[in-house]
Amino acid sequence: MRHSPLAIAMPLALLACSGSGSANGQPAASASKPFKTSVIADFDAPWAMAFLPDGRMLVTEKAGTLLLFDPKNGTKIRVSGIPPVDSADQGALMDVVLHPQFATNKQVYVSFSEAGPGGKGVALITGTFAQASDGKAALSNVKKIFQATPYVEGNGHYAGRIAFSPDGKYLFFTNGERQKFTPAQDPKATLGKVLRLNLDGTPAAGNPLAAKGFHPAVWSYGHRNLLGIAFDDKGQLWEQEMGPRGGDEVNLIKPGLNYGYPLASNGSHYDGRDIPDHKPGDGFEAPKVSWNPVISPAGLAFYNADLFPAWKGSLFIGGLSSKALVRVKIDGSNASKADQWDMGARIRDVEQGPDGALWVLEDEDDGSQGRLLKLTPA
């Protein structure tokens, strides 16, 4: 997240934005939103959500609480078994994702920030989810299966987003560069990288840079704060990251490529120092979409349901400082800005629900309520 968020909360129902574009490259305003917004629940600084097969949800809260939530009746049950979380500043209990075979093995993957030797970092655990006859819920057999390398001082840019490959064989995990810049280019560090792991957290065989001396888990590098990752229906891996000043971006992640940070970016350092822009032939993979002014992206979902047929094949991103829901259109291996709707609150996460609705979590900061919203056609 940014260190200078907007100071004034805005009403929920402000002007929407269309994909027609404007002189500054941002979508231009339109009169209304093409969806209606239902408030489903209120949480305490929620960070991520995952739908269970029965329609209930697991929701993470920043301070370290995992909740079992039923959107039908509003019931919240705390899930025990989560290890201590260092939630200072940008630290949190972060992503929660179900194992590809959750229906049979009940395994859940959770990422979080923690203190450890050398400082702090992001870690990944698995546990077996169960709810007892008395209603109590727990993760049992909790194991830490991966942690970032190295742990460093500071409380920012953990990243910690999780996605499984479409074949269910691999786990992709994002490690932010921890506001330290150079680790994103350090081959031995996992910081500033997209990682490909086996489902047990070990580095996957055949990762493209291991033979060049990189940490064996690295899939791509040169990233900043990777707060969203998702596969599309063609098996392509998309990632969004919060860039420096004027450099938020969406990337198509390809194995072994260097995405440039901090050597190349369409933004600048916060202290005003220039970063060379991406340009052809510079040896770095340029973003498919970038924003200036920034949106402060958080969360990423690929939409492939029928409830909003015009949006099939789109990416959806939450906006923190922009207080927006952002749609990006995918065309093969290219992407372009489509819509940006003002939500009047910082948006931390967005997911496609089982019924094709879009589910959105507010951030509970800077005037936001920490609410869970359901978006359906207007």
C-alpha positions as CSV (number, residue, x, y, z in Angstrom):
1,M,0.0,0.0,0.0
2,R,1.0,3.6,-0.4
3,H,2.4,5.7,2.5
4,S,0.2,8.7,1.7
5,P,-3.4,7.6,1.1
6,L,-6.2,10.0,0.4
7,A,-7.4,11.6,3.6
8,I,-11.1,12.0,2.8
9,A,-13.5,9.1,2.3
10,M,-15.8,9.4,-0.8
11,P,-19.4,8.3,-1.1
12,L,-19.9,4.7,-2.4
13,A,-22.0,5.8,-5.4
14,L,-19.9,8.2,-7.4
15,L,-19.4,8.5,-11.1
16,A,-18.3,5.4,-12.9
17,C,-15.6,5.2,-15.6
18,S,-15.9,3.7,-19.0
19,G,-13.2,2.3,-21.3
20,S,-13.4,5.1,-23.8
21,G,-10.1,6.6,-22.7
22,S,-9.1,10.2,-22.1
23,A,-6.2,12.5,-22.8
24,N,-4.1,11.3,-19.8
25,G,-4.6,7.6,-20.8
26,Q,-7.1,7.0,-18.0
27,P,-10.7,5.8,-18.7
28,A,-13.1,8.6,-19.1
29,A,-16.1,9.1,-16.8
30,S,-19.6,7.7,-17.5
31,A,-22.9,8.3,-15.8
32,S,-23.6,5.0,-14.0
33,K,-22.3,1.7,-12.9
34,P,-23.4,-1.4,-14.8
35,F,-23.8,-3.3,-11.6
36,K,-25.7,-3.1,-8.3
37,T,-23.8,-3.3,-5.0
38,S,-25.1,-5.4,-2.1
39,V,-23.4,-5.1,1.3
40,I,-23.0,-8.7,2.6
41,A,-20.9,-8.3,5.8
42,D,-18.4,-6.1,7.6
43,F,-14.9,-7.4,8.6
44,D,-11.9,-6.1,10.5
45,A,-9.4,-5.1,7.8
46,P,-10.0,-8.1,5.5
47,W,-7.2,-9.1,3.0
48,A,-8.4,-12.0,0.9
49,M,-11.2,-14.6,0.5
50,A,-11.8,-18.0,-0.9
51,F,-15.1,-19.8,-1.7
52,L,-15.6,-23.3,-0.3
53,P,-17.5,-25.8,-2.4
54,D,-20.7,-25.4,-0.3
55,G,-20.8,-21.6,-0.9
56,R,-19.3,-20.5,2.4
57,M,-16.1,-18.5,2.4
58,L,-12.7,-18.3,4.2
59,V,-11.7,-14.7,4.8
60,T,-8.4,-13.5,6.1
61,E,-8.1,-10.4,8.4
62,K,-5.0,-8.3,8.6
63,A,-4.3,-8.9,12.3
64,G,-4.1,-12.6,11.9
65,T,-7.7,-14.0,12.0
66,L,-9.0,-16.6,9.6
67,L,-12.8,-16.6,9.5
68,L,-15.3,-19.1,8.2
69,F,-18.1,-17.0,6.8
70,D,-21.6,-18.0,5.5
71,P,-22.9,-15.2,3.2
72,K,-26.4,-16.7,3.4
73,N,-26.9,-16.0,7.1
74,G,-23.9,-13.8,8.1
75,T,-22.4,-16.4,10.5
76,K,-18.7,-15.9,11.3
77,I,-16.6,-18.6,13.0
78,R,-13.0,-18.1,13.8
79,V,-10.7,-20.8,12.4
80,S,-8.0,-21.8,14.8
81,G,-4.5,-23.0,13.9
82,I,-3.1,-19.8,12.4
83,P,0.5,-19.1,13.6
84,P,1.5,-15.7,15.0
85,V,1.3,-12.9,12.4
86,D,3.4,-9.8,12.3
87,S,0.9,-7.3,11.1
88,A,2.8,-4.0,11.5
89,D,2.3,-1.6,8.6
90,Q,1.8,-3.6,5.4
91,G,2.2,-7.0,7.3
92,A,-0.9,-9.2,7.4
93,L,-2.5,-12.6,7.3
94,M,-2.6,-12.5,3.5
95,D,-3.9,-14.8,0.9
96,V,-6.0,-17.9,1.4
97,V,-6.4,-20.5,-1.4
98,L,-7.9,-24.0,-1.5
99,H,-5.8,-27.0,-2.7
100,P,-6.9,-28.1,-6.2
101,Q,-8.2,-31.3,-4.6
102,F,-9.8,-29.6,-1.6
103,A,-13.0,-31.5,-2.0
104,T,-11.2,-34.7,-1.0
105,N,-8.2,-33.6,1.1
106,K,-9.5,-30.4,2.7
107,Q,-6.1,-28.7,2.4
108,V,-5.9,-24.9,2.6
109,Y,-2.9,-22.7,1.8
110,V,-2.4,-19.4,3.7
111,S,0.3,-16.8,3.4
112,F,1.3,-14.3,6.1
113,S,4.1,-12.0,7.3
114,E,6.2,-13.0,10.3
115,A,9.3,-12.1,12.3
116,G,12.3,-14.4,12.1
117,P,16.1,-14.6,12.0
118,G,17.3,-11.5,10.1
119,G,14.1,-9.6,10.3
120,K,10.7,-10.2,8.7
121,G,9.4,-12.0,5.6
122,V,6.4,-13.7,4.0
123,A,5.8,-17.4,4.7
124,L,3.4,-20.0,3.3
125,I,1.6,-22.7,5.4
126,T,-0.8,-25.5,4.7
127,G,-3.4,-27.0,7.0
128,T,-6.3,-29.4,6.9
129,F,-9.6,-27.6,7.3
130,A,-12.4,-29.2,9.4
131,Q,-15.5,-28.1,11.3
132,A,-16.5,-30.1,14.3
133,S,-20.0,-31.1,15.3
134,D,-20.1,-28.2,17.9
135,G,-19.5,-25.7,15.1
136,K,-15.8,-24.9,15.9
137,A,-13.5,-24.7,12.9
138,A,-9.8,-25.3,12.7
139,L,-6.8,-25.9,10.6
140,S,-4.9,-29.0,11.8
141,N,-1.6,-30.5,10.8
142,V,-0.4,-26.9,10.0
143,K,3.0,-26.9,8.4
144,K,5.2,-24.0,7.1
145,I,6.2,-25.2,3.6
146,F,8.0,-22.1,2.3
147,Q,9.4,-18.8,3.4
148,A,11.0,-15.9,1.5
149,T,14.8,-15.6,1.3
150,P,16.2,-13.6,3.0
151,Y,14.3,-12.1,5.9
152,V,15.1,-8.4,6.2
153,E,14.2,-5.4,8.3
154,G,11.1,-3.4,7.5
155,N,7.3,-3.8,7.2
156,G,6.6,-3.3,3.5
157,H,6.1,-5.1,0.2
158,Y,5.6,-8.7,1.3
159,A,3.3,-9.5,-1.6
160,G,2.3,-13.1,-0.7
161,R,-0.3,-14.0,-3.4
162,I,-1.0,-17.6,-4.4
163,A,-2.3,-19.3,-7.5
164,F,-2.3,-22.9,-8.7
165,S,-1.5,-23.9,-12.3
166,P,-4.6,-25.0,-14.3
167,D,-3.4,-28.6,-14.2
168,G,-3.2,-28.5,-10.4
169,K,0.4,-29.6,-10.3
170,Y,2.2,-26.4,-9.3
171,L,1.8,-23.5,-6.9
172,F,2.8,-20.0,-7.9
173,F,3.8,-17.6,-5.1
174,T,4.7,-14.0,-5.1
175,N,7.5,-12.5,-3.0
176,G,7.8,-8.7,-2.9
177,E,11.1,-6.9,-2.9
178,R,10.5,-5.6,0.6
179,Q,11.2,-2.0,-0.3
180,K,14.8,-2.9,-0.7
181,F,15.0,-2.4,-4.5
182,T,18.0,-4.5,-5.5
183,P,16.8,-7.9,-4.2
184,A,14.5,-8.0,-7.2
185,Q,17.6,-8.5,-9.4
186,D,19.5,-10.7,-6.9
187,P,19.6,-14.3,-8.3
188,K,20.0,-15.8,-4.8
189,A,17.0,-14.0,-3.2
190,T,13.4,-14.9,-3.7
191,L,12.4,-11.3,-3.1
192,G,10.9,-9.4,-6.1
193,K,10.1,-12.7,-7.8
194,V,7.3,-15.0,-9.0
195,L,8.1,-18.5,-7.7
196,R,7.0,-21.9,-9.0
197,L,6.7,-24.5,-6.3
198,N,5.5,-28.1,-6.0
199,L,2.4,-28.4,-3.9
200,D,4.5,-29.4,-0.9
201,G,6.4,-26.0,-1.1
202,T,9.6,-27.4,-2.6
203,P,11.0,-25.7,-5.8
204,A,9.6,-27.3,-8.9
205,A,11.9,-29.1,-11.2
206,G,12.7,-27.4,-14.5
207,N,12.4,-23.9,-13.3
208,P,14.0,-21.8,-16.0
209,L,16.7,-20.0,-14.1
210,A,18.1,-22.6,-11.7
211,A,20.9,-23.6,-14.1
212,K,22.0,-19.9,-14.2
213,G,22.6,-19.8,-10.5
214,F,19.2,-18.4,-9.4
215,H,17.3,-19.7,-6.3
216,P,15.7,-22.9,-7.7
217,A,12.2,-21.6,-7.1
218,V,12.4,-18.5,-9.3
219,W,10.1,-18.4,-12.3
220,S,10.4,-14.7,-13.2
221,Y,12.2,-11.7,-11.6
222,G,12.5,-7.9,-11.5
223,H,9.2,-7.3,-9.7
224,R,8.3,-4.8,-7.0
225,N,5.2,-5.5,-4.9
226,L,3.2,-8.3,-6.5
227,L,-0.3,-8.1,-5.0
228,G,-2.3,-10.1,-7.6
229,I,-1.7,-13.2,-9.7
230,A,-4.2,-15.3,-11.7
231,F,-4.4,-17.7,-14.7
232,D,-6.7,-17.0,-17.6
233,D,-8.7,-19.6,-19.5
234,K,-5.8,-20.2,-21.9
235,G,-3.4,-21.0,-19.1
236,Q,-1.6,-17.7,-19.3
237,L,-0.3,-16.3,-16.0
238,W,-1.2,-12.7,-15.3
239,E,0.3,-10.6,-12.5
240,Q,-0.3,-7.0,-11.2
241,E,2.1,-5.1,-9.0
242,M,2.2,-1.8,-7.2
243,G,5.0,0.1,-8.9
244,P,6.9,3.2,-7.8
245,R,5.5,6.6,-8.3
246,G,3.5,6.5,-11.5
247,G,4.3,2.9,-12.4
248,D,1.6,0.4,-11.4
249,E,1.4,-2.4,-14.0
250,V,-0.1,-5.6,-15.3
251,N,2.3,-8.2,-16.6
252,L,2.0,-11.4,-18.6
253,I,4.3,-13.7,-16.7
254,K,6.6,-15.9,-18.8
255,P,9.3,-18.2,-17.5
256,G,12.8,-16.9,-17.0
257,L,12.1,-13.2,-18.0
258,N,13.3,-10.1,-16.2
259,Y,10.6,-7.5,-15.7
260,G,13.0,-4.8,-15.0
261,Y,12.5,-3.4,-11.5
262,P,14.4,-1.3,-10.2
263,L,16.4,-0.9,-13.4
264,A,13.4,-0.2,-15.6
265,S,9.9,1.1,-14.8
266,N,7.3,3.4,-16.2
267,G,7.4,5.2,-12.9
268,S,9.9,7.0,-10.7
269,H,11.3,6.6,-7.2
270,Y,9.4,8.3,-4.5
271,D,12.3,10.6,-3.7
272,G,12.1,11.9,-7.3
273,R,15.0,10.0,-8.8
274,D,14.3,8.8,-12.3
275,I,14.0,5.2,-13.4
276,P,14.5,4.5,-17.1
277,D,11.2,3.7,-18.8
278,H,10.7,0.4,-20.5
279,K,11.8,0.6,-24.2
280,P,12.3,-2.0,-26.9
281,G,15.6,-3.8,-26.8
282,D,16.5,-2.9,-23.2
283,G,16.5,-6.6,-22.2
284,F,13.5,-6.3,-19.9
285,E,9.9,-7.5,-20.4
286,A,7.6,-4.5,-20.5
287,P,4.2,-4.4,-18.8
288,K,1.1,-5.0,-20.9
289,V,-0.7,-2.2,-19.0
290,S,0.6,0.6,-16.8
291,W,-1.0,3.5,-14.9
292,N,0.1,7.1,-14.3
293,P,-1.7,8.4,-12.3
294,V,-1.5,5.2,-10.3
295,I,-4.4,3.0,-9.1
296,S,-2.5,1.2,-6.2
297,P,-3.6,-2.3,-7.3
298,A,-4.7,-5.0,-4.9
299,G,-6.1,-8.4,-5.7
300,L,-6.5,-9.9,-9.2
301,A,-9.3,-12.1,-10.6
302,F,-9.8,-13.5,-14.1
303,Y,-13.5,-13.4,-15.0
304,N,-15.0,-16.3,-17.1
305,A,-18.6,-16.5,-15.9
306,D,-21.8,-15.8,-17.7
307,L,-23.5,-13.4,-15.3
308,F,-21.7,-10.5,-16.9
309,P,-21.2,-11.9,-20.4
310,A,-19.6,-8.7,-21.8
311,W,-16.8,-9.1,-19.2
312,K,-15.8,-12.7,-20.0
313,G,-12.1,-12.8,-20.5
314,S,-11.3,-9.8,-18.4
315,L,-9.1,-9.2,-15.4
316,F,-10.5,-7.4,-12.4
317,I,-8.3,-5.4,-10.0
318,G,-9.0,-3.6,-6.7
319,G,-7.7,-0.1,-6.3
320,L,-6.4,1.2,-3.0
321,S,-5.5,4.9,-3.3
322,S,-7.8,5.1,-6.4
323,K,-10.7,3.6,-4.4
324,A,-11.7,1.8,-7.6
325,L,-12.6,-1.4,-9.2
326,V,-10.6,-1.7,-12.4
327,R,-11.3,-3.9,-15.5
328,V,-8.6,-4.9,-17.9
329,K,-9.5,-6.5,-21.2
330,I,-7.4,-9.4,-22.4
331,D,-6.9,-10.0,-26.1
332,G,-4.7,-13.1,-26.6
333,S,-1.4,-12.2,-25.0
334,N,-2.2,-8.4,-24.9
335,A,-4.2,-6.4,-22.5
336,S,-5.7,-2.9,-22.4
337,K,-7.6,-0.7,-20.0
338,A,-11.3,-1.1,-20.2
339,D,-13.2,0.3,-17.2
340,Q,-12.5,2.0,-13.9
341,W,-15.4,2.5,-11.4
342,D,-15.2,4.7,-8.4
343,M,-16.2,2.6,-5.4
344,G,-15.8,5.3,-2.7
345,A,-13.5,3.0,-0.7
346,R,-10.1,1.3,-0.9
347,I,-10.6,-2.1,-2.5
348,R,-8.3,-4.8,-1.2
349,D,-9.5,-7.9,-3.1
350,V,-11.9,-9.1,-5.8
351,E,-13.0,-12.6,-6.7
352,Q,-15.4,-14.3,-9.0
353,G,-18.1,-16.1,-7.0
354,P,-19.7,-19.5,-7.7
355,D,-22.7,-17.8,-9.2
356,G,-20.7,-15.5,-11.4
357,A,-21.1,-12.4,-9.3
358,L,-18.1,-10.3,-8.4
359,W,-17.2,-10.2,-4.7
360,V,-15.2,-7.3,-3.4
361,L,-13.5,-6.7,-0.1
362,E,-12.9,-3.2,1.2
363,D,-9.6,-2.4,3.0
364,E,-10.9,-0.8,6.2
365,D,-8.5,2.1,6.0
366,D,-8.8,5.7,5.1
367,G,-12.5,5.8,5.5
368,S,-13.3,2.4,4.1
369,Q,-15.6,0.1,6.1
370,G,-13.9,-3.3,5.6
371,R,-17.1,-4.5,4.0
372,L,-17.7,-7.5,1.7
373,L,-19.7,-6.4,-1.3
374,K,-21.5,-8.5,-3.9
375,L,-21.8,-7.0,-7.4
376,T,-24.6,-8.3,-9.7
377,P,-26.0,-6.9,-13.0
378,A,-27.9,-3.6,-12.6
